[in-house]
Amino acid sequence: MERNEILREILSDPAIIEKYGLKESHIKELKANPPYHQKITEVLSVIINENDNHLNSSMIYKKIKKVHNIG
């Protein structure tokens, strides 16, 4: 499965759509690369992309912390 498809599949869950106020029409256009218009899209894209690039979990965690400007 392609990175963009994975991102769209995750974000198309009704519970996630409701929780983050996403629009289904917006989800169909999402890509797993910048620019990101919502934080949830950016975080999931980082996880998907870096996992696909074979980065280990601690490095992915550091990148997510950077996204959130945490320590």
Secondary structure, 3 states (H helix, E strand, C coil): CCHHHHHHHHHCCHHHHHHHCCCHHHHHCCCCCCCCCCHHHHHHHHHHHHHHCCCCHHHHHHHHHHHCCCC
